[in-house]
C-alpha cells in the first residue's frame, strides 16, 4: 500500500530554517507529482508547494521566495527547504499524492 512518512519538523526561531522530508513507498515515485500542505490548529489545510514528476515547481504566495521543494527520485523522497521562517509558518506539514494519500505530518513551530 501507499505510505508517506514525513520528518524534519521541530522548533525554530523566527528567521531560522528547517528542511522537511517525505519518503514514499508503494507508488511509482518518479512518475508521481508530489505536494506539501500545512494545517494550523483550528484552520483549514493550506497548499504550500507542488513538484511535478518532471520537476516543475509551484509555490503558494505565502511561502514563495522562502521555500524550495525538490525531489530525489533515487530515494523516493520529496523535500521542503524552508528559510526565513515566520511564526505564521507554524503548522503541521504533510505531503500528499493527489490529495488521496497523506503522510502523518510533521510539526513545525516557529517562535517569535
C-alpha positions in Angstrom: 0.0 0.0 0.0 1.0 3.6 -0.3 2.9 5.0 2.6 4.2 8.5 3.1 6.5 9.3 6.0 7.5 12.9 6.9 10.3 14.0 9.1 12.3 17.1 9.9 9.9 19.2 11.8 10.8 21.0 15.0 11.1 24.2 16.9 12.9 27.1 15.4 13.2 30.8 16.0 11.9 33.4 13.6 14.3 33.8 10.7 15.6 30.2 11.0 15.4 27.3 8.6 14.1 23.8 8.5 14.3 21.0 6.0 11.4 18.6 5.8 11.4 15.3 4.0 8.8 12.9 2.9 9.7 9.4 1.8 7.2 7.4 -0.2 6.6 3.8 -0.8 4.0 1.8 -2.7 4.0 4.2 -5.7 5.9 4.8 -8.8 7.6 7.8 -7.2 9.4 9.1 -10.3 6.1 9.3 -12.2 4.2 11.0 -9.4 3.5 14.6 -8.7 4.1 15.4 -5.0 2.7 18.2 -2.9 3.2 19.7 0.6 0.3 21.1 2.6 0.2 22.6 6.0 -2.5 23.0 8.6 -2.5 25.3 11.6 -4.5 24.2 14.6 -8.2 25.1 14.1 -7.7 26.1 10.5 -8.2 24.6 7.1 -5.4 22.8 5.4 -3.4 25.1 3.1 -1.5 24.1 0.0 2.2 25.0 0.2 4.1 23.6 -2.8 4.0 21.2 -5.7 6.7 19.4 -7.7 5.6 17.5 -10.7 7.2 14.3 -11.9 9.2 16.4 -14.4 10.4 18.7 -11.7 8.2 21.7 -12.3 7.6 23.5 -9.1 4.8 25.8 -7.8 4.5 27.7 -4.6 1.8 29.4 -2.6 2.2 33.1 -2.4 2.6 32.9 1.4 5.9 31.0 1.0 7.2 32.0 -2.4 10.8 33.1 -2.2 11.3 31.4 1.2 10.7 27.8 0.4 12.1 25.3 -2.1 10.6 22.0 -3.0 12.8 19.4 -4.6 12.9 15.7 -5.0 15.3 12.8 -5.2 13.7 10.0 -7.2 16.5 7.6 -6.3 15.5 7.9 -2.7 11.7 8.2 -3.3 11.8 11.4 -1.3 10.5 14.9 -1.7 11.9 17.7 0.4 10.8 21.1 1.6 13.5 23.5 2.5 12.1 26.4 4.5 14.0 29.6 5.1 13.4 32.9 6.8 10.6 31.2 8.8 7.9 33.3 10.5 5.6 32.5 13.4 2.7 32.2 10.9 4.5 29.2 9.3 3.7 27.3 12.4 1.7 24.3 11.4 1.6 20.5 10.8 3.2 19.9 7.4 2.1 16.9 5.4 3.0 15.5 2.0 0.4 14.1 -0.3 -0.1 12.2 -3.5 -3.0 13.8 -5.4 -4.7 14.6 -2.2 -5.6 10.9 -1.8 -2.7 9.6 0.2 -1.3 11.5 3.1 1.5 11.2 5.5 1.1 11.6 9.2 2.6 15.1 9.2 5.4 16.8 11.0 5.0 19.7 13.3 6.8 22.9 12.6 6.8 25.6 15.3 8.3 29.0 14.8 8.9 31.0 17.9 8.8 34.8 17.9 
